[in-house]
Amino acid sequence: MSDHKFEFDPGNFTFRKAGAQTWRLIKRVLLMILASLTATVLIYAAVALFYSTKEEKILYRENKMYEKIFPTLSPKEKLLEDVIAGLQYKDNEIYEQVFHSNAPNVDPISTLDFLYASDTIPDYRLESYTKAKSQMLMERSRDVDAAFEKIFNSISDSNFVTPPMTMPVKDVSYPQIGASTGRKMSPFLKAYVYHNGMDFIVLRGTEVYATGAGVVSDCGNNRSAGRYVVISHQGGFTTKFNHLEQVDVQVGQKVEAGQKIGTVGMSGKSSSPHLHYEVRRNEQVEDPVNYLFATVAPAEYANFLYMATNTLQSMD
């Protein structure tokens, strides 16, 4: 005798196995859920394709902006590298001319690269790698100590002569720094000529001061420099101040650093009021900006150096 049970289906007027209706209901429910999920996915895809949220719109605009900015970053990076290289060169010039020693050349960031690289170094090599890095840092530290020791010995030597290192005009900010030495565009010749001094763009009548102790060796007036003053200092240094309006010293007079020697004008060949300041050592032209770092803050001096180097037109 069969164990299957049957029940009457009044809708079809037939008999069916008991429980078949339950499985049919479950199948219908599962199909409805699957259809609902499919419809939900299709609706979301359609909405996402044709409609963006506020956050998505913001991100899209940012991505577009970064796409435009990114190509300009590489040239800027190269420009920064060139500027840094120029600053390093100038820094070495300063130490060489003033202290007769090479500038310490230590990049504080590069010495930390072992901290960032350690994640990529196998554990068994980490100890030897760290030891090698430590030895390198110690060697650089000794080089820096030796450079400073040489500088301090030079300064403490009784024969050491302090160069003229104070500012020729007071209360000057970096936008008032003009062209320094090198090939600069002449406002009169409209061609590149050698500029043997540094321009300070200040008002007419601004007081001019001696940048170091010395003796006035020359005063005069000519078509090119206008009214000028030349001061001789110890160590073979001479300083010259051109385009003065008023001269307050005379030949043979002793002056001290910071003593007023005249006022700024635009005498001689000058396109506008400014002070043209020169430094020579044993008759050789020096870059005056290399002698100003001791009288201004480091950040301001960096700006001085940038302006003096990158200003391509002189004012005389």
LUMMARFI-645162 format. One record per residue (C-alpha): x, y, z; residue in one letter. Coordinates in Angstrom, 1 decimal. Layout:
BEGIN
{east = X | north = Y | up = Z | type = A}
...
***
This chain:
BEGIN
{east = 0.0 | north = 0.0 | up = 0.0 | type = M}
{east = 1.4 | north = 3.4 | up = -1.0 | type = S}
{east = 2.5 | north = 5.8 | up = 1.8 | type = D}
{east = 1.7 | north = 8.9 | up = -0.3 | type = H}
{east = -1.2 | north = 11.0 | up = 0.8 | type = K}
{east = -3.4 | north = 12.9 | up = -1.6 | type = F}
{east = -5.6 | north = 15.9 | up = -1.2 | type = E}
{east = -8.4 | north = 17.3 | up = -3.3 | type = F}
{east = -7.7 | north = 20.6 | up = -5.3 | type = D}
{east = -11.1 | north = 22.3 | up = -5.5 | type = P}
{east = -9.6 | north = 24.8 | up = -8.1 | type = G}
{east = -8.8 | north = 22.1 | up = -10.6 | type = N}
{east = -11.2 | north = 19.4 | up = -9.4 | type = F}
{east = -8.2 | north = 17.1 | up = -9.2 | type = T}
{east = -6.3 | north = 15.2 | up = -6.6 | type = F}
{east = -2.6 | north = 16.0 | up = -5.9 | type = R}
{east = 0.1 | north = 14.8 | up = -3.5 | type = K}
{east = -0.1 | north = 16.5 | up = -0.2 | type = A}
{east = 2.5 | north = 19.2 | up = 0.3 | type = G}
{east = 2.9 | north = 20.1 | up = -3.4 | type = A}
{east = 1.1 | north = 23.4 | up = -2.9 | type = Q}
{east = 3.7 | north = 24.4 | up = -0.2 | type = T}
{east = 6.7 | north = 23.9 | up = -2.6 | type = W}
{east = 4.9 | north = 25.8 | up = -5.3 | type = R}
{east = 4.4 | north = 28.7 | up = -3.0 | type = L}
{east = 8.0 | north = 28.7 | up = -1.9 | type = I}
{east = 9.1 | north = 28.7 | up = -5.6 | type = K}
{east = 6.8 | north = 31.6 | up = -6.3 | type = R}
{east = 8.2 | north = 33.6 | up = -3.3 | type = V}
{east = 11.8 | north = 32.9 | up = -4.4 | type = L}
{east = 11.1 | north = 34.0 | up = -8.0 | type = L}
{east = 9.5 | north = 37.2 | up = -6.7 | type = M}
{east = 12.5 | north = 37.9 | up = -4.5 | type = I}
{east = 14.9 | north = 37.2 | up = -7.4 | type = L}
{east = 12.8 | north = 39.4 | up = -9.7 | type = A}
{east = 12.8 | north = 42.2 | up = -7.1 | type = S}
{east = 16.6 | north = 42.1 | up = -6.7 | type = L}
{east = 17.1 | north = 42.1 | up = -10.5 | type = T}
{east = 14.8 | north = 45.0 | up = -10.9 | type = A}
{east = 16.5 | north = 46.9 | up = -8.0 | type = T}
{east = 20.0 | north = 46.4 | up = -9.6 | type = V}
{east = 18.7 | north = 47.5 | up = -13.0 | type = L}
{east = 17.0 | north = 50.6 | up = -11.5 | type = I}
{east = 20.2 | north = 51.5 | up = -9.5 | type = Y}
{east = 22.4 | north = 51.1 | up = -12.6 | type = A}
{east = 20.1 | north = 53.3 | up = -14.6 | type = A}
{east = 19.9 | north = 55.9 | up = -11.9 | type = V}
{east = 23.7 | north = 55.8 | up = -11.4 | type = A}
{east = 24.3 | north = 56.1 | up = -15.1 | type = L}
{east = 22.1 | north = 59.2 | up = -15.6 | type = F}
{east = 22.0 | north = 60.8 | up = -12.2 | type = Y}
{east = 25.0 | north = 61.8 | up = -9.9 | type = S}
{east = 24.8 | north = 62.6 | up = -6.2 | type = T}
{east = 26.1 | north = 65.9 | up = -4.8 | type = K}
{east = 29.2 | north = 64.1 | up = -3.5 | type = E}
{east = 29.8 | north = 62.4 | up = -6.8 | type = E}
{east = 29.6 | north = 65.7 | up = -8.6 | type = K}
{east = 32.1 | north = 67.3 | up = -6.3 | type = I}
{east = 34.5 | north = 64.3 | up = -6.8 | type = L}
{east = 34.1 | north = 64.5 | up = -10.5 | type = Y}
{east = 35.0 | north = 68.2 | up = -10.6 | type = R}
{east = 38.0 | north = 67.6 | up = -8.3 | type = E}
{east = 39.2 | north = 64.8 | up = -10.7 | type = N}
{east = 38.9 | north = 67.1 | up = -13.7 | type = K}
{east = 40.8 | north = 69.9 | up = -11.8 | type = M}
{east = 43.6 | north = 67.4 | up = -10.9 | type = Y}
{east = 43.8 | north = 66.3 | up = -14.5 | type = E}
{east = 44.5 | north = 69.9 | up = -15.5 | type = K}
{east = 46.9 | north = 70.6 | up = -12.7 | type = I}
{east = 49.0 | north = 67.4 | up = -12.9 | type = F}
{east = 50.8 | north = 68.2 | up = -16.2 | type = P}
{east = 52.0 | north = 71.5 | up = -14.6 | type = T}
{east = 53.5 | north = 69.9 | up = -11.6 | type = L}
{east = 56.5 | north = 68.3 | up = -13.4 | type = S}
{east = 57.8 | north = 71.6 | up = -14.7 | type = P}
{east = 57.3 | north = 73.2 | up = -11.3 | type = K}
{east = 59.2 | north = 70.4 | up = -9.7 | type = E}
{east = 62.1 | north = 70.9 | up = -12.2 | type = K}
{east = 62.0 | north = 74.6 | up = -11.5 | type = L}
{east = 62.3 | north = 74.0 | up = -7.7 | type = L}
{east = 65.2 | north = 71.6 | up = -8.3 | type = E}
{east = 67.0 | north = 74.4 | up = -10.3 | type = D}
{east = 66.3 | north = 77.0 | up = -7.6 | type = V}
{east = 67.5 | north = 74.7 | up = -4.8 | type = I}
{east = 70.7 | north = 73.9 | up = -6.9 | type = A}
{east = 71.2 | north = 77.6 | up = -7.3 | type = G}
{east = 70.8 | north = 78.3 | up = -3.6 | type = L}
{east = 73.3 | north = 75.5 | up = -2.8 | type = Q}
{east = 75.8 | north = 77.1 | up = -5.2 | type = Y}
{east = 75.3 | north = 80.5 | up = -3.7 | type = K}
{east = 75.6 | north = 79.0 | up = -0.2 | type = D}
{east = 78.9 | north = 77.5 | up = -1.1 | type = N}
{east = 80.1 | north = 80.8 | up = -2.6 | type = E}
{east = 79.3 | north = 82.6 | up = 0.6 | type = I}
{east = 81.3 | north = 80.2 | up = 2.7 | type = Y}
{east = 84.2 | north = 80.3 | up = 0.2 | type = E}
{east = 84.3 | north = 84.1 | up = -0.1 | type = Q}
{east = 83.7 | north = 84.9 | up = 3.6 | type = V}
{east = 85.0 | north = 82.0 | up = 5.5 | type = F}
{east = 87.3 | north = 80.4 | up = 2.9 | type = H}
{east = 85.7 | north = 77.0 | up = 3.5 | type = S}
{east = 83.2 | north = 74.8 | up = 1.7 | type = N}
{east = 79.7 | north = 75.0 | up = 3.0 | type = A}
{east = 78.4 | north = 71.9 | up = 4.9 | type = P}
{east = 76.4 | north = 70.0 | up = 2.4 | type = N}
{east = 73.9 | north = 67.9 | up = 4.4 | type = V}
{east = 70.4 | north = 67.2 | up = 3.3 | type = D}
{east = 68.5 | north = 66.5 | up = 6.5 | type = P}
{east = 65.7 | north = 64.7 | up = 4.7 | type = I}
{east = 67.8 | north = 62.4 | up = 2.7 | type = S}
{east = 69.5 | north = 61.1 | up = 5.9 | type = T}
{east = 66.1 | north = 59.8 | up = 7.1 | type = L}
{east = 65.4 | north = 57.6 | up = 4.0 | type = D}
{east = 66.3 | north = 54.5 | up = 5.9 | type = F}
{east = 63.2 | north = 55.1 | up = 8.1 | type = L}
{east = 60.9 | north = 55.0 | up = 5.1 | type = Y}
{east = 62.8 | north = 52.3 | up = 3.2 | type = A}
{east = 62.8 | north = 49.8 | up = 6.2 | type = S}
{east = 59.4 | north = 48.4 | up = 5.2 | type = D}
{east = 60.9 | north = 47.0 | up = 2.0 | type = T}
{east = 64.1 | north = 45.6 | up = 3.6 | type = I}
{east = 64.1 | north = 42.0 | up = 4.7 | type = P}
{east = 64.5 | north = 41.5 | up = 8.4 | type = D}
{east = 67.8 | north = 39.7 | up = 8.0 | type = Y}
{east = 69.2 | north = 42.7 | up = 6.2 | type = R}
{east = 67.8 | north = 45.4 | up = 8.4 | type = L}
{east = 70.6 | north = 45.3 | up = 11.0 | type = E}
{east = 73.4 | north = 45.6 | up = 8.4 | type = S}
{east = 71.5 | north = 48.3 | up = 6.5 | type = Y}
{east = 70.9 | north = 50.4 | up = 9.7 | type = T}
{east = 74.6 | north = 50.0 | up = 10.6 | type = K}
{east = 75.7 | north = 51.2 | up = 7.2 | type = A}
{east = 73.4 | north = 54.2 | up = 7.4 | type = K}
{east = 74.6 | north = 55.0 | up = 10.9 | type = S}
{east = 78.2 | north = 55.0 | up = 9.8 | type = Q}
{east = 77.3 | north = 57.3 | up = 6.8 | type = M}
{east = 75.6 | north = 59.7 | up = 9.2 | type = L}
{east = 78.5 | north = 59.7 | up = 11.5 | type = M}
{east = 80.9 | north = 60.5 | up = 8.6 | type = E}
{east = 78.7 | north = 63.4 | up = 7.5 | type = R}
{east = 78.5 | north = 64.6 | up = 11.1 | type = S}
{east = 82.3 | north = 64.6 | up = 11.3 | type = R}
{east = 82.5 | north = 66.5 | up = 8.0 | type = D}
{east = 80.2 | north = 69.1 | up = 9.3 | type = V}
{east = 82.1 | north = 69.4 | up = 12.6 | type = D}
{east = 85.3 | north = 69.7 | up = 10.7 | type = A}
{east = 83.9 | north = 72.5 | up = 8.5 | type = A}
{east = 82.6 | north = 74.5 | up = 11.4 | type = F}
{east = 85.9 | north = 74.0 | up = 13.3 | type = E}
{east = 87.7 | north = 75.4 | up = 10.3 | type = K}
{east = 85.4 | north = 78.4 | up = 10.2 | type = I}
{east = 85.6 | north = 79.0 | up = 14.0 | type = F}
{east = 89.4 | north = 78.8 | up = 13.8 | type = N}
{east = 89.4 | north = 81.3 | up = 10.9 | type = S}
{east = 87.2 | north = 83.7 | up = 12.8 | type = I}
{east = 89.2 | north = 83.4 | up = 16.1 | type = S}
{east = 92.5 | north = 84.0 | up = 14.2 | type = D}
{east = 93.9 | north = 87.4 | up = 15.0 | type = S}
{east = 94.6 | north = 88.0 | up = 11.3 | type = N}
{east = 91.0 | north = 87.3 | up = 10.3 | type = F}
{east = 89.3 | north = 90.3 | up = 8.7 | type = V}
{east = 85.5 | north = 90.7 | up = 8.9 | type = T}
{east = 84.2 | north = 91.7 | up = 5.4 | type = P}
{east = 81.7 | north = 94.5 | up = 5.0 | type = P}
{east = 78.6 | north = 92.7 | up = 5.8 | type = M}
{east = 75.9 | north = 95.1 | up = 7.0 | type = T}
{east = 73.1 | north = 96.5 | up = 4.9 | type = M}
{east = 73.8 | north = 99.8 | up = 3.0 | type = P}
{east = 70.1 | north = 100.8 | up = 3.5 | type = V}
{east = 67.7 | north = 100.1 | up = 6.4 | type = K}
{east = 64.2 | north = 98.7 | up = 6.5 | type = D}
{east = 64.5 | north = 97.0 | up = 3.1 | type = V}
{east = 62.2 | north = 94.0 | up = 2.3 | type = S}
{east = 62.8 | north = 91.5 | up = -0.5 | type = Y}
{east = 60.5 | north = 93.2 | up = -3.1 | type = P}
{east = 63.0 | north = 96.1 | up = -3.0 | type = Q}
{east = 65.9 | north = 93.9 | up = -4.1 | type = I}
{east = 66.9 | north = 94.4 | up = -7.7 | type = G}
{east = 69.4 | north = 92.7 | up = -10.0 | type = A}
{east = 72.7 | north = 91.6 | up = -8.6 | type = S}
{east = 75.9 | north = 90.8 | up = -10.6 | type = T}
{east = 75.8 | north = 89.0 | up = -13.9 | type = G}
{east = 74.4 | north = 89.5 | up = -17.4 | type = R}
{east = 71.4 | north = 91.8 | up = -17.0 | type = K}
{east = 69.2 | north = 93.7 | up = -19.4 | type = M}
{east = 70.3 | north = 97.4 | up = -19.6 | type = S}
{east = 67.3 | north = 99.8 | up = -19.5 | type = P}
{east = 69.2 | north = 102.1 | up = -21.8 | type = F}
{east = 71.0 | north = 99.8 | up = -24.2 | type = L}
{east = 68.1 | north = 97.3 | up = -24.4 | type = K}
{east = 70.7 | north = 94.5 | up = -24.4 | type = A}
{east = 72.3 | north = 92.2 | up = -22.0 | type = Y}
{east = 75.5 | north = 93.7 | up = -20.4 | type = V}
{east = 77.5 | north = 92.8 | up = -17.3 | type = Y}
{east = 76.1 | north = 94.3 | up = -14.1 | type = H}
{east = 78.8 | north = 94.5 | up = -11.5 | type = N}
{east = 76.7 | north = 95.5 | up = -8.4 | type = G}
{east = 73.4 | north = 95.1 | up = -6.7 | type = M}
{east = 70.4 | north = 97.4 | up = -7.0 | type = D}
{east = 68.3 | north = 98.5 | up = -3.9 | type = F}
{east = 65.0 | north = 100.0 | up = -5.0 | type = I}
{east = 64.3 | north = 102.7 | up = -2.4 | type = V}
{east = 62.9 | north = 106.2 | up = -2.3 | type = L}
{east = 64.9 | north = 109.3 | up = -3.2 | type = R}
{east = 66.5 | north = 110.7 | up = -0.1 | type = G}
{east = 66.8 | north = 107.3 | up = 1.7 | type = T}
{east = 69.9 | north = 107.3 | up = 3.9 | type = E}
{east = 72.9 | north = 105.2 | up = 2.8 | type = V}
{east = 75.3 | north = 103.7 | up = 5.4 | type = Y}
{east = 78.8 | north = 102.3 | up = 5.3 | type = A}
{east = 78.7 | north = 98.5 | up = 5.3 | type = T}
{east = 81.9 | north = 98.1 | up = 7.2 | type = G}
{east = 84.7 | north = 100.1 | up = 8.9 | type = A}
{east = 87.1 | north = 101.7 | up = 6.5 | type = G}
{east = 88.5 | north = 104.8 | up = 4.8 | type = V}
{east = 86.8 | north = 106.8 | up = 2.1 | type = V}
{east = 89.2 | north = 106.3 | up = -0.8 | type = S}
{east = 87.3 | north = 108.1 | up = -3.6 | type = D}
{east = 84.3 | north = 110.4 | up = -4.1 | type = C}
{east = 83.2 | north = 111.9 | up = -7.3 | type = G}
{east = 80.6 | north = 112.4 | up = -10.0 | type = N}
{east = 80.5 | north = 111.0 | up = -13.5 | type = N}
{east = 77.9 | north = 110.4 | up = -16.3 | type = R}
{east = 77.6 | north = 106.7 | up = -15.5 | type = S}
{east = 77.7 | north = 106.3 | up = -11.8 | type = A}
{east = 76.6 | north = 109.8 | up = -10.9 | type = G}
{east = 77.6 | north = 110.9 | up = -7.4 | type = R}
{east = 79.5 | north = 108.0 | up = -5.8 | type = Y}
{east = 81.5 | north = 107.0 | up = -2.8 | type = V}
{east = 84.2 | north = 104.3 | up = -2.6 | type = V}
{east = 85.3 | north = 103.0 | up = 0.8 | type = I}
{east = 88.4 | north = 100.8 | up = 1.3 | type = S}
{east = 88.3 | north = 98.1 | up = 4.0 | type = H}
{east = 90.8 | north = 95.7 | up = 5.5 | type = Q}
{east = 91.4 | north = 92.5 | up = 3.7 | type = G}
{east = 91.5 | north = 94.0 | up = 0.3 | type = G}
{east = 87.8 | north = 94.8 | up = 0.2 | type = F}
{east = 86.3 | north = 97.9 | up = -1.3 | type = T}
{east = 82.7 | north = 99.0 | up = -1.5 | type = T}
{east = 81.1 | north = 101.5 | up = -3.9 | type = K}
{east = 77.8 | north = 103.4 | up = -3.7 | type = F}
{east = 76.5 | north = 104.9 | up = -7.0 | type = N}
{east = 73.7 | north = 107.3 | up = -8.0 | type = H}
{east = 73.7 | north = 109.2 | up = -4.7 | type = L}
{east = 71.9 | north = 112.5 | up = -4.4 | type = E}
{east = 73.9 | north = 113.7 | up = -1.4 | type = Q}
{east = 77.4 | north = 112.8 | up = -0.3 | type = V}
{east = 78.2 | north = 113.4 | up = 3.4 | type = D}
{east = 81.8 | north = 112.1 | up = 3.5 | type = V}
{east = 85.1 | north = 113.2 | up = 1.9 | type = Q}
{east = 88.2 | north = 111.4 | up = 0.7 | type = V}
{east = 90.5 | north = 110.3 | up = 3.5 | type = G}
{east = 87.7 | north = 110.2 | up = 6.1 | type = Q}
{east = 87.5 | north = 107.2 | up = 8.4 | type = K}
{east = 84.0 | north = 105.7 | up = 8.7 | type = V}
{east = 82.5 | north = 103.0 | up = 10.9 | type = E}
{east = 80.0 | north = 100.3 | up = 9.9 | type = A}
{east = 76.5 | north = 101.8 | up = 10.0 | type = G}
{east = 77.7 | north = 105.4 | up = 9.6 | type = Q}
{east = 75.7 | north = 107.6 | up = 7.2 | type = K}
{east = 77.7 | north = 108.5 | up = 4.0 | type = I}
{east = 74.9 | north = 110.0 | up = 1.9 | type = G}
{east = 71.4 | north = 109.7 | up = 0.5 | type = T}
{east = 69.9 | north = 107.8 | up = -2.5 | type = V}
{east = 69.2 | north = 109.7 | up = -5.7 | type = G}
{east = 69.2 | north = 109.0 | up = -9.4 | type = M}
{east = 72.3 | north = 110.9 | up = -10.5 | type = S}
{east = 74.2 | north = 109.6 | up = -13.5 | type = G}
{east = 72.7 | north = 106.9 | up = -15.7 | type = K}
{east = 69.8 | north = 105.7 | up = -13.7 | type = S}
{east = 66.3 | north = 104.8 | up = -14.8 | type = S}
{east = 64.8 | north = 105.6 | up = -11.4 | type = S}
{east = 65.9 | north = 106.3 | up = -7.8 | type = P}
{east = 67.9 | north = 103.4 | up = -6.4 | type = H}
{east = 71.2 | north = 102.6 | up = -4.8 | type = L}
{east = 73.7 | north = 100.6 | up = -6.9 | type = H}
{east = 76.0 | north = 98.9 | up = -4.4 | type = Y}
{east = 79.3 | north = 97.1 | up = -5.3 | type = E}
{east = 81.7 | north = 94.9 | up = -3.4 | type = V}
{east = 85.2 | north = 94.1 | up = -4.7 | type = R}
{east = 88.0 | north = 92.1 | up = -3.2 | type = R}
{east = 91.5 | north = 92.7 | up = -4.5 | type = N}
{east = 89.9 | north = 94.4 | up = -7.5 | type = E}
{east = 87.7 | north = 91.4 | up = -8.3 | type = Q}
{east = 84.0 | north = 91.9 | up = -8.5 | type = V}
{east = 82.0 | north = 90.0 | up = -5.8 | type = E}
{east = 78.3 | north = 89.5 | up = -5.6 | type = D}
{east = 77.1 | north = 91.8 | up = -2.8 | type = P}
{east = 74.2 | north = 89.5 | up = -1.9 | type = V}
{east = 76.7 | north = 87.0 | up = -0.5 | type = N}
{east = 77.7 | north = 89.5 | up = 2.2 | type = Y}
{east = 74.2 | north = 90.3 | up = 3.5 | type = L}
{east = 73.2 | north = 87.0 | up = 5.1 | type = F}
{east = 74.5 | north = 88.1 | up = 8.6 | type = A}
{east = 72.2 | north = 91.1 | up = 8.9 | type = T}
{east = 68.8 | north = 89.6 | up = 8.0 | type = V}
{east = 66.7 | north = 86.6 | up = 9.0 | type = A}
{east = 67.4 | north = 83.3 | up = 7.1 | type = P}
{east = 63.9 | north = 83.3 | up = 5.5 | type = A}
{east = 64.3 | north = 87.0 | up = 4.4 | type = E}
{east = 67.8 | north = 86.3 | up = 3.1 | type = Y}
{east = 66.5 | north = 83.4 | up = 1.0 | type = A}
{east = 64.0 | north = 85.9 | up = -0.6 | type = N}
{east = 66.9 | north = 88.4 | up = -1.1 | type = F}
{east = 68.9 | north = 85.7 | up = -2.8 | type = L}
{east = 66.0 | north = 84.7 | up = -5.1 | type = Y}
{east = 65.2 | north = 88.2 | up = -6.1 | type = M}
{east = 68.8 | north = 89.2 | up = -6.8 | type = A}
{east = 69.4 | north = 86.1 | up = -8.9 | type = T}
{east = 66.2 | north = 86.1 | up = -10.9 | type = N}
{east = 65.8 | north = 89.8 | up = -11.6 | type = T}
{east = 67.0 | north = 90.0 | up = -15.2 | type = L}
{east = 67.0 | north = 93.8 | up = -15.7 | type = Q}
{east = 69.2 | north = 96.3 | up = -14.0 | type = S}
{east = 68.2 | north = 99.9 | up = -13.2 | type = M}
{east = 71.4 | north = 101.5 | up = -14.6 | type = D}
***
